[in-house]
Amino acid sequence: MEYNLAEKLAIIKAIEEVILADGQIENSELDFMTQLMQILRFDNSLIKESRDITNKEYKSILKEMPNNKKHALTVLLNEMGSADGKLSKKERKLIAKILKKAGLKVNKLYE
């Protein structure tokens, strides 16, 4: 799947929020982020650049993405949240919030 620059920045911003959601950054999360960047062919410089967009901007970008990309985002966020072996309540709530802002219906599992 190909992503434009805005989509890449928004996805990275969302993933980074999930990493930071529980207040702990685990090595497994960083490893998973590195793998994602390689698989998606995202340049590492985009991480710094993604920090310059606001929450409102990145959520607006996610909302404008086509449904297939939104569903891929759902998988990415869940995989990132589970990268450390557990999906905390804070992570679930944050993922639900991001997905709702992207225009997706969220399963009760997240709430």
Residue, then its C-alpha position, 0 to 999 in steps of 0.5 A: m500500500e502506498y501512502n502520501l507524505a501527509e498520511k505517513l506523518a499522520i500514521i507515525k504520529a498515531i503510532e507514537e501516541v500509542i507507544l507513549a500511552d502507558g507512560q513506558i517505552e519498551n524495547s519491543e515497541l521500539d523494535f516494532m516501530t523500526q520494523l514498521m518503518q522498514i516494511l512500510r518504507f517510511d524514512n526515519s526522518l519522518i518521525k521527527e517531522s511527524r512531531d511538528i503536526t498537531n493532533k487536530e491535523y493528523k486526525s483530519i488526515l487520517k479521516e480523509m484516508p480511504n477505508n482500506k488505509k484506515h483498516a490497515l491503521t487499525v491493525l498497525l495501532n493494535e499491533m503496536g499496542s500489543a508489541d510489549g505483550k499487553l494491550s493496556k486499558k489506556e492504549r485501548k482507549l487511545i486507539a479507540k479515540i484515534l479510530k473514531k476520529a478517523g471515522l471508523k466505528v469502534n468495537k466495544l472491546y476498546e471501551 
